[in-house]
Amino acid sequence: MRSLVLLMSAGLLVGLLGTPGIAQQHPPRHPHMLVLGVQFDGEEPVDYRRCVDLAANRALPLSAHHAHVHTGTAAQALASARHAVVPGAPLTPWTNCQELVAFFFGE
């Protein structure tokens, strides 16, 4: 179930960014959580080392951060190191690390 919600959230984000007109604009302002050391069992995240609310849980500047933290070379480097930058509400159901960790890891 949690994988489904994550996939739906990711699909919403990709769909939003891929929509003509919106792709040329910036997505709504949103916070970001950096999840370090994510371990998966298949598609389910089962453990992590630490979660950090980036920018004191404020929205990052909208200039070019999506091209760097969500996609592109930086995002690939983060993923290969088992880290993830997760966008927050309104693009996903979570607004901070506490909510994200509680949802996926029951903490």
Secondary structure, DSSP 8 states (H G I E B T S, - for coil): -HHHHHHHHHHHHHHHHHSTTTTTS------EEEEES-EEETTEEEE-SEEEEGGGGS---TTTHIIIIISHHHHHHHHHTT-EEEE-TTSSS-SSHHHHHHHHH--
